[in-house]
Amino acid sequence: MNIYLNKLTPLILLLPLIINGCGGDEEGASKGGRPSYGGRSSAPTDVVTATVEISDYKDTFTALGTARANESIDIAARSTNIIKEILFEEGELVEKDTLLVTLDNRELTAELEIRNESLSELRSQYKRLESLSKNQAITESELEERASEVKVAEAQLAVTQAKLDDTYIKAPFKGRLGLRAISIGSLVQSTTQITTLDDTSIIRAIFAVPESLLSTIKVGQTVAIKSSIYESKIFDGNIKTINSRVDASTRNIFIVAEINNSEELLKPGMFLTVSLDREKKNSILIPEESIAPRLGIQYVFVIEANKAKETQVKLGGRIPGSVEILDGLKEGDVIVTEGIQKLRNGQPVKITTIEELKVKNNADF
């Protein structure tokens, strides 16, 4: 019996030490989440830091757009008629007022001659009556009646002349014609497309941007425009128009940028990518590697009293290597830029240089 007690005595003496050792982390464990590093035994973690500064910067916003001609119409007749002559070639570059198509106008030509003769006769009669009125041979009312007949005849002649002019279809502006959709002898109506005419000397890139960008966009601003057809070429454009309204459903606003298309590389309807630089003033930019994301929330470690304080931030725009902070930091804050992987909230830190940190990490590895 004494032999067994002698063997158990060392184990009995060790039990309080084992129990105390197991209970030492109860406080930290009971809190859950990340453990606290406020104890005196926590060794400082080497980190590299930077001081938050206010600065101006430019970031790039990219939008999708569509190419439109400077001027673009479908050539059509004003009334139902027969095509008499076709005087253009498909794809031809034509000047303003170039005659493109002649419609059958024989009836209108004859009607115009009749109305001209009628008007000449009425004018002659009016002049005779006017001379008689000086001798009071006719009444004033008779003279006014004949003057009214002259005016009606003049108006009828003008109507006939306008109809006759409409049988000569001309280019309303300088541009390039499209494909021909009619032939000589075709019966055309006001809805019949004869051909198309586009002024592509200038291409209008139409694109939409969020309303939040309005404060950084202005008329005359330069934009860079690309087409997937010409991967290595960038077209310079200038913002010509900012729409007067924001779309209430999408909260976007349409913008028009003009491109010099003298080489005729771009065609109406093409898909375009528009990149515009936005200048932001009095902004906070920090290195991207300073961001510690967790569960969809962005954090930064701020150094206070040689300890790392986890601080939630709101991100804004991005440029290569840096990110804008909209909320959560202020000028003069000291933040961790290297070594955040080993940090927890409240952990003591030791500020070092990037070179020293790399050497230490290599040595630890």
ABEGO torsion letter per residue (X at the ends): XAAAAAAAAAAAAAAAAAAAAAAAAAAAAAAEEBBBAABAABBBBBBBBBBBBBBBBBBBBBBBBBBBBABBBBBBBABBBBBABBABBBGBBBBBGBBABBBBAAAAAAAAAAAAAAAAAAAAAAAAAAAAAAAGABBAAAAAAAAAAAAAAAAAAAAAAAAAAAABBBBABBBBBBBBABBBGBBBBAABBABBBBBAABBBBBBBBBAAAAAABBBGBBBBBBBAABAABBBBBBBABBBABBBAAAGBBBBBBBBBAAAGABBBGBBBBBBBBBBBBGBBBBBAAABBBBGGBBBBBBBBGGBBBBBBBBBBBBBBGBBBBABGBBBGBBBBABGAAABBBGBBBBBBBAAAAAAAAAAAX
